[in-house]
Amino acid sequence: MKIILHGISGQHPSAKPGAVPALREQNLTVRAGEQLAVIGPSGAGKTTLLHLLACALKPSAGRLLLDDQDPWQLSRRELQELRGALFLAPQVPPLPPRQRVVTAVLAGRLPHESLWASLRSLFYPTDIALAERALAGFDVSDKLFDRVDRLSGGERQRVGLARALVSQASLILVDEPLSALDPTRSQHAIETLTRAAQERGATLVATLHHVEMALAHFPRIVGLRDGQVAFDLPAAEVTPQHLQALYAQHLHELSGLASTEADALPTDPAPVVMHCR
Amino acid sequence: MPNELPAPALMPTRPALRDPAWAARVFWALAGLALLWPAVVLTEFKPWVLLEPGALKPALNFVGAFIPPRMDAEFLGLLARETWRTVAMATAGLTLALLLAIPLSLLSVRVLSLSSLTGRMAMVPSVLRQGVRWLLLVLRSVPELVWALVFVRVVGLGPTSGVLAIALTYSGMLGKVYADIMESGDAHATTNLMRNGSGRLQAFFYGLLPQNAGELTSYTVYRWECAIRSSAVLGFVGAGGLGQLMDSSMKMFNGSEVASILLVFMALVWLADRMSAMLRKGLA
């Protein structure tokens, strides 16, 4: 899928009205099938950028074009259909604790199957082999029939990524896919992701804290800082000076063992849960 | 070495060390008492009249007649039949209530809104959801006793009116609480599925339901227990079952029969409790 961002700004819906947007008037063009890593210090607007691309966030200014089509001009039904071609893997894997891994992975296929087919798959999983193959790409195929709440944080993250392989999206957006993985697993996970995207010609945009991993596996690197694109270069042309400038005052994050901040967005306090009624 | 800290006092003199929440806490405690007082006056709350000899004696006589409970074969047979009828009435009523409550709660739950994935919910769905919530409010604010009196006139005496009464009131309660449970749980899994293009029902079956299945089940079993108890009350207006049996025993001041019926009630509630514990363990 081809992406064009034109003077786009975005901020989280719960941000204060007068606050500076997390992403300000940025332009970016991504060709279909291109693979792109977004790096930058915490709070640079990486997650906001992904949410804008996933149509999970409406831009406060500017235009987004996906395959020359403005998703926000579409009707709600058409937009939902378009979302089926996008896949967003958030940093915290969105898996219900009581669900089994096989169901959680096959949920990636939901937009491409009928309600009836998805109900039948709850009764007996329709394509166990597909889920198994996807999990094998991230070394968690042995957990196929385990429940999600029996998995470690790293295993959960990889199950969340396996869902991306099952979906038939033509734009894959992954937010910090490696935040809970050790170096070997990270290496393998990122190779699986990039290969899968390449095989089906899907565009891949990943935000990464791990700069070396980004430089080693992605042909194009976008550096974000304070809501603006600091540089947009082929990986080979990114110099240590670029990185120094990008992470100035955040140099501890450049070490690779970056603190992975969770999506600590200010939300309204949840109502008290009534456990006994 | 001199100790520089002053001895701890109940009310520290330095204002910075005073608990800032203190005044609010005192205010709300007093306000609660002030609101309670008219209620006590209005309900003529005088628990000591229970202990006056004139009132105590007939009450003790009635309760004394509870022992021993009636246990002969003829009555036990009748009891078993009416128990079965009560359980059937509660179960059928709850099943009908579920048929109504599940679609209504799905219509009213805000987590399954596509338009509120990005910003505010659109006008039409928001009005629809509010409308369904009002319908649920109407259904549950009419007591089942009133529904039963209405249906007894329509379908005549018997369990059918009890079933319909339970179905209507309980669909209102179940629908409202189901929606509340689903909205108070973690919505991340559900919204992510919808953001990636799934339909709302798919997001319900793959995200919202597994997320909240335990709570929903345990609440449903608890409501089944309540339905058994309220079918007793409905028996008093002629809906049949244990309640009707109890009504006639009460009218004849037959304490031993009342005692047997109450024992059956306790057994049923105990059973529901075990069932709920078992289900919650299975779904944990």
Boltz contact constraints between the chains, C-beta under 6 A:
constraints:
  - contact:
      token1: [A, 13]
      token2: [B, 119]
      max_distance: 6.0
  - contact:
      token1: [A, 56]
      token2: [B, 195]
      max_distance: 6.0
  - contact:
      token1: [A, 58]
      token2: [B, 118]
      max_distance: 6.0
  - contact:
      token1: [A, 58]
      token2: [B, 119]
      max_distance: 6.0
  - contact:
      token1: [A, 76]
      token2: [B, 114]
      max_distance: 6.0
  - contact:
      token1: [A, 83]
      token2: [B, 197]
      max_distance: 6.0
  - contact:
      token1: [A, 84]
      token2: [B, 197]
      max_distance: 6.0
  - contact:
      token1: [A, 87]
      token2: [B, 196]
      max_distance: 6.0
  - contact:
      token1: [A, 88]
      token2: [B, 195]
      max_distance: 6.0
  - contact:
      token1: [A, 94]
      token2: [B, 188]
      max_distance: 6.0
  - contact:
      token1: [A, 94]
      token2: [B, 189]
      max_distance: 6.0
  - contact:
      token1: [A, 94]
      token2: [B, 192]
      max_distance: 6.0
  - contact:
      token1: [A, 96]
      token2: [B, 189]
      max_distance: 6.0
  - contact:
      token1: [A, 96]
      token2: [B, 210]
      max_distance: 6.0
  - contact:
      token1: [A, 96]
      token2: [B, 211]
      max_distance: 6.0
  - contact:
      token1: [A, 98]
      token2: [B, 210]
      max_distance: 6.0
  - contact:
      token1: [A, 99]
      token2: [B, 210]
      max_distance: 6.0
  - contact:
      token1: [A, 107]
      token2: [B, 206]
      max_distance: 6.0
  - contact:
      token1: [A, 110]
      token2: [B, 198]
      max_distance: 6.0
  - contact:
      token1: [A, 110]
      token2: [B, 202]
      max_distance: 6.0
  - contact:
      token1: [A, 111]
      token2: [B, 197]
      max_distance: 6.0
  - contact:
      token1: [A, 111]
      token2: [B, 198]
      max_distance: 6.0
  - contact:
      token1: [A, 115]
      token2: [B, 201]
      max_distance: 6.0
  - contact:
      token1: [A, 118]
      token2: [B, 202]
      max_distance: 6.0
  - contact:
      token1: [A, 271]
      token2: [B, 184]
      max_distance: 6.0
  - contact:
      token1: [A, 273]
      token2: [B, 184]
      max_distance: 6.0
